[in-house]
């Protein structure tokens, strides 16, 4: 919710904050319209359409003869916006205690090299290049490549090959490629989807190369680290390691 609110234009932010003070019942549409004055077109209608598309607001029914429609924040958005504004959030790494110094902390250059090596192996696997055992991506990566339509089974032998969509994928910029697989992972996350999205958004506010405590994550987020590690989006020396280091690719 904090990330969505931060990207909203000023008019949409003003409408959201005013609705937050109105409670779950929202505000009569006619009154809300008076919050926005402009000489160019229907700025209010455009702002509400934007907020509806993002599922931040809902338009309620008239509720009876002569009653006016009401504009209110979506229940989940209202609840979490209030938590964010009140500081009652418990997301990891926001108010973290300083970790003890890591004597083996990777340098920025080492992180960058590892990140490129990891992601390059994903691309080499996609085009069918033979990789040594240490470079073959974990099983979750091939699953995402297939479920995203970038690879397809050939014959009955279990072999797979790159698809036309996969060729187009190879021509995209790296951040688009990475997001395509992260998006595929989020879609397949089931009940843990919210936890995974929260972790991805938290990484976006992390500092590249800084160490972050694993114990502050939920169980679902700890499991997600294995997938993000496979894609080169977080670095961790070994599963028992107490901290992770986000490289630039993960933060970006």
Beta strands, then each sheet from edge to edge (+ up, - down):
strand 1: 27-28
strand 2: 57-60
strand 3: 70-73
strand 4: 151-154
strand 5: 159-162
strand 6: 211-213
strand 7: 243-245
sheet 1: 1+ 3- 2+
sheet 2: 4+ 5-
sheet 3: 6+ 7-
end
